[in-house]
Every structure is written in structure tokens, then in C-alpha cells.
Amino acid sequence: MTKQAIPQVPNPVPTTSAHKATANAHAAPAVTLFSTPTATEETTMSTSMKPSNVTATAAAIATATTPSETRPLRAPKTSPDPVWTTEDSVDLYNVRGWGKGFFDVNTKGNVVVLPTRTPGAEIDLLSVVEGLRERGLKTPVLVHFSDLLEKRLNDIHQAFANAIKEHNYKGEYIGVYPIKVNQQRRVVEEIRQYGMKLGFGLEVGSKPELLAVLGMTSDTPERLIVCNGFKEARYIEFITLAAKLGRTIIPVIENLTELKLIVEYAERYQIRPRIGVRVNLSTPGAGRWRHSSGAKAKFGLSFSEVLEVLEYLRARGMEDCFELLHCHMGSQIHEVRQVNAGVNELVRTYVQLAKLGAGMKYLDVGGGMGIDYDGSQTSFEFSTNYTLPEYAATVVYRAMSVCDEEGVPHPTIVTESGRAMVAQQSVLIFDTITADRPDRTRIPNELPALKPGEDEMPRPLLELFDTYKNITERRLIEQYHDACEARDESSRLFSLGYMNLEHRALCDAIYWATCAKIRDKCREFHETPEELEDLESLLSDTYFGNLSIFQSLPDIWAIRQLFPILPIHRLNEKPTRKATIADITCDSDGRVDRFVDSRDVKKFVELHEFDENQPYYIGAFLVGAYQETLGDLHNLFGDTHVAHVKYDGSGNWWIDEIIEGDAVRDVLSYVHYDVNTLLAQVRRECEKAVRLKQMTAAESQSLVRIYESGINGYTYLERDIPSSEG
Ligand SMILES: Cc1ncc(COP(=O)(O)O)c(C=O)c1O
């Protein structure tokens, strides 16, 4: 497949200047019963906090919250605003919770990205979509914000630098980026470039990843490359030769066969290898990927195997080559005490190995630093109950205290955080095609008259209509039960052949209208009775988005991951609809029916009334980690377009690179179709139809032209969406 890269699109599009919403962005946060993060992550914890306090604080937060999806309720709004403002939208979608100062809403009601977290220095997402549209690029589109990525790398580096300074730690810090988290060439290149001055390295988990990394890092031989994953002889020979070339490359042993191969190739090529070992800690892993460590872990050596490695090397006078100890506790670790416990066990092993004569230099704590996807800053699985500075302080302090206790020099701390580096830099934007409303049906004032041959109205229909007409807030639950019973009865009668299709359809319509009436009454109350809670989601609309969940947000389908999803415009308008989102694949799993909320997981998202003459763009945020690589070709919907957007620091943004998404031709060739053969076949069939006078020559040409342009077109719906400016 060839992707067309269009570098350096000129014509910068000016953004709006500073505005009220941004000024407000850093004003008082929304009132809540428990602490929610403020706009800037750094402000949430002083790095002077000793980790004993750190742990206490984390524990306090952890006890104030629960690890499940149920979290403490926020204080109800006592006086609802009569007029909807952008601040209401900010609050509703918890933008400042998960946005961490990188995302906000401007006074126009559009979502803005603040790539450097500088108030006023922002990019209006709607203007990006419009800018792309002017350049012929339609949604869905994945937008990468390069400056945000750079800022994030700086923040991670700074958090560790602060913790190192604060605790007078004598070792250094190196962040290595595991390229599997987002292998897109442009993303890896940027991390390499921005990470240059920060001393960051790269991590690979396979031979293809190593080949990519070696080819792009020739000018930075001193930068650390960590090689994880299973390795056969050829992979290890390659690592050995790369070391001979002068690269700082450390293979991390996953089993004892690899060790023997490393020693064998080191002898053959006459080098002194650097060797790392992945240990399988007994501390259970955390979160959804907790089996990455602990008794049933797939990777890593047991403690006795680690000692075997040391003995094997010692027997050859190579114990000094054993330089790095690594563990990986799982991804999206949501509790800081898990970090604390895991790092503690890793350092304890490290100091013992150092004392036994291993040449220990690097303590590699693996990946796992989480992202606060719902902005609640709790121990919920798609949140984290710690901040970046707290994570760094925990790792540094734990390493320092154990090493000091045992009189071992402080190691260089290595992290393999991937998600934490790249999740925030990407936003997926898609257009809405249509919206389906279950409560749209109009119910007549009277039931229709009996038709000839019908002797009486079916009883369930009469009962449903009666319930519908007489909804009263004093008997809501009872009336809901009545409606359910009558509807079940109508379904039974229909199955037995005692009710006709018109009456059955009317029963259904009246049932849903009754539910809608009951739901509307519930909305007037402070609390909805538990029995009626599901009505909101049952009656929610379905908005159809021009995207494939399987291609662009696969973790929503695979692991029920939550991402912030909200409209990127009209946020100065009250969203009056509650909806789930369905994609354009022919698969009922291709939908989003769980949405972030600072207090719970919502079964719907608030959206605006859909007008098919107006564009309605929805954004999925924090999608930069894992999604692009894991996405698949369900229904042959391919990669979306990708736009790399940069900010010039003075109010302008520009499109630095566009990588066009898959054309139909590309996805067909992935699954081994020869497009030319297909086209030739269609042409032949058209000719035959002309010969048989089934169609005219002009009609056959139209069909061929449509076929050809379809083959070269985008795999998503290519609709002519009007400009949002009208
Ligand atoms: C060995 C290793 N290192 C690093 C990572 C990256 O983890 P994360 O993206 O959670 O930081 C992974 C991911 O699972 C991994 O397996």
C-alpha cells in the first residue's frame, strides 16, 4: 500500500485570539463532593511531598472512592442555569477533568486544543475540520497535535527531574517509548526528535519494530534502545551487531535460551553485551492488564531463573554485563499503591543482584502509567488516582529509599510509559450521518375505529392507551409495570394469531410513548426511582457516525474502554438529546453505549438536536495510544485520514503533514483482490448488457465511471457536508 504524504501545507489558518472561556478555564473548578483534577496536572501535588505522604494521600483518595464503576455522587446543581453557557458544557462533559489543561471550550462553543497548556494559545477544532475540508479532506479524520506530544514528553521528563532534585536522587532518568503503543512513522519520529534533548530512548517488542527503530536512529547511537519480546537467533545476532555498530542497545531476556544465544553471538562477534532481565514479580499486576505480572504472567523470569542467569554469566566472567532489571506491571495502572508495591519489589531484587556482583545500572519499571480518561482522578479502571508528578515521585522515592537502606548506588531509572506519552495527542473527528429517535412517533388522540370484520379492540391495546392517557407522577412505577404487562400480552396475542399487525404496531408505539412520558416525569424529580433508571438509556436516540469503531476505536469494542466523546461545536447550546452512537459497519457491536462521567459511567451522551442540513461533528479524545495499530478492516473500512497539526505560538496553526487514509483500492488489495481484474470484469459485464440492450452505452459508461471513482475513493461515506459557517 502506498500512503500519500503531503508535507508542509502552507497557508496557515489563524485561530481566534484569547477569549473568555480560556480565561475562565483556570478559574474555580466545578463544585464537587470529592476532589477532581484542575486544569493543570502539575498543580495537584507538590513534589516536595514525601512518598509516605504520597501514599497516604493516594490511600485517602482511594478510600474516598471505590474501585468499581460506582463513584461518589457529585453535589446536585441547586439552581439550574436558565440560559445554557459553554461553562455548562464544560461541566457536563467534564472537559477540564480529562482535558488536563490540554482541552477546553471557547466562547464560540467549539472545543479548543491548548497544545502547550498556555491559556490563549489554542487551536479551534472546528476550524481544523473546516481547514481540512477546504483542502479536500473529509471526515472521519484523526488529528495529531505535534506540540501537545512535545509538551507531554517535556512534562514527563520534568516530573522525574523534579522528583530527582527534590529527593536528591543521584541517578538519572530515561524515558523509553514503546513503539507498539503507536507505531505510526510520524509519531515515532516526533518522539525521537522531541526526546533528543531529553535523552529519551525507544523500546521494541519484536524484530520488525527493531528494524524500524534501527533505521531511524543512526544519528543518535547513544540513545537507549530496549529490546523486549521473544527473540530467536537472528533477532539476537542483529542486536549483537547493532551493539558492535556502537548502539546503546539492551536485549531483555524473556527466557534462558535467549541468554545462551546472547552469550554465543557476543563471543562470535567479540563484544561485551549489555544484558537485561525481565523479572516476574509476585506483586500482582494492576488494572485490566494485571496478568502482565504475577503468578500467571506470560513473560519474565522467576526469581530462581534470574539467579540462574547471574550464575551462568558469572561462570563466564560476564556478570558485569547484567546491567538492567525490568518488570512490567500492566497497562493503565489506576492505583498508585500498585506502582509503589511493584517498584518496591523490583528495587529489592535489584539491590540483591547488585550485591551478588551483577553489573546493575538500570532499573526499568516498565510501562503502565495511566491516563485519566474520565477525568475523575479516582481508582476507577479508566482513570488514575494519581497525577504524573505523584507517579514520578513514587518511583524515585521508592528506588532511593531501598538503595540507601541497602547501600547500593542509585540506578538510572527507566520507564517504558507509552500510553501516558501519546494518548492525549490525537483526536478522532467524525461527522454524524443521521439520528434515530425512538420517541418520535405521534400517538393519535383516539384509538382508530374498528374495521369491518373486527368485533372488538384487543384488551392490551385498550389498557396501554388508557395508561398512556392517564400518566400521573403518584403512580409512575405501577403504570410502568402496567404498560410492560400489556405490551407483553400484545406480543403473545400477535404470536398466537389473535392480533393484527396494525394493532400490534400501535401497541408498540403507545408503549414507547408511555415510557417517554414516564421518563419525562422522572426528569422533574431530583432522584429517579431505581426501577425506572434504565428508561433514559432505553429511550435514548441513536446517532449514526461516519466511522468504524473496529478501525478507529477498537478498544471500545474489545475491552469496553471509555474515551471522552462529545460534539466539537455547538457547545454554547444546550444539548437536548440523549444518545448512543452507532458506526457505519454492519455489526451491532459497532456502537458506543458507555460514556465518561465524573461520577459514573453514562449509558448515553448528551447531544444536540440533529439537523441534516447542518454538519454535526463529534470528537473522540485521548485516542493516541493503541487504537491506530489495533484497528482492523471490518467491512473493509480502512485507515482514516491523518492530519498532523502544528501551532506557531502566535495564534496560527498549520497542517504540517496529511497522510491520506486508505482508498478502497488499498483495502481490497490487503485482502488479495486484484483491482484491475475486478474492473475488467465489470467492464465486460457492461458491454454484454449494452449488447443485449439491457442498458445504453451511456448508462454503462456511468456505471464504469462510478466503479472507477469508488475504487479510488475513501472507504468512508464521502458526503458533501455543508460548511459549519453556513
Ligand atoms: C513490556 C512493555 N513495556 C511497556 C508497555 C507500555 O505500557 P503502557 O502503554 O501502559 O505504558 C507495554 C504494554 O503493554 C509492555 O508490554
The ligand as an SDF file (V2000), in Angstrom:
LIG
                    3D

 16 16  0  0  0  0  0  0  0  0999 V2000
    6.9730   -4.5480   28.1220 C   0  0  0  0  0  0  0  0  0  0  0  0
    6.0650   -3.3950   27.9590 C   0  0  0  0  0  0  0  0  0  0  0  0
    6.5650   -2.1640   28.1520 N   0  0  0  0  0  0  0  0  0  0  0  0
    5.7810   -1.0680   28.0110 C   0  0  0  0  0  0  0  0  0  0  0  0
    4.4590   -1.1780   27.6740 C   0  0  0  0  0  0  0  0  0  0  0  0
    3.6260    0.0720   27.5380 C   0  0  0  0  0  0  0  0  0  0  0  0
    2.6500    0.1530   28.5250 O   0  0  0  0  0  0  0  0  0  0  0  0
    1.8090    1.4960   28.7250 P   0  0  0  0  0  0  0  0  0  0  0  0
    1.3690    1.9390   27.3950 O   0  0  0  0  0  0  0  0  0  0  0  0
    0.7140    1.1130   29.6160 O   0  0  0  0  0  0  0  0  0  0  0  0
    2.7180    2.4950   29.3800 O   0  0  0  0  0  0  0  0  0  0  0  0
    3.9010   -2.4380   27.4720 C   0  0  0  0  0  0  0  0  0  0  0  0
    2.4750   -2.5550   27.1330 C   0  0  0  0  0  0  0  0  0  0  0  0
    1.7670   -3.4240   27.4620 O   0  0  0  0  0  0  0  0  0  0  0  0
    4.7200   -3.5850   27.6150 C   0  0  0  0  0  0  0  0  0  0  0  0
    4.2490   -4.8140   27.4160 O   0  0  0  0  0  0  0  0  0  0  0  0
  1  2  1  0
  2  3  1  0
  2 15  2  0
  3  4  2  0
  4  5  1  0
  5  6  1  0
  5 12  2  0
  6  7  1  0
  7  8  1  0
  8  9  2  0
  8 10  1  0
  8 11  1  0
 12 13  1  0
 12 15  1  0
 13 14  2  0
 15 16  1  0
M  END
$$$$
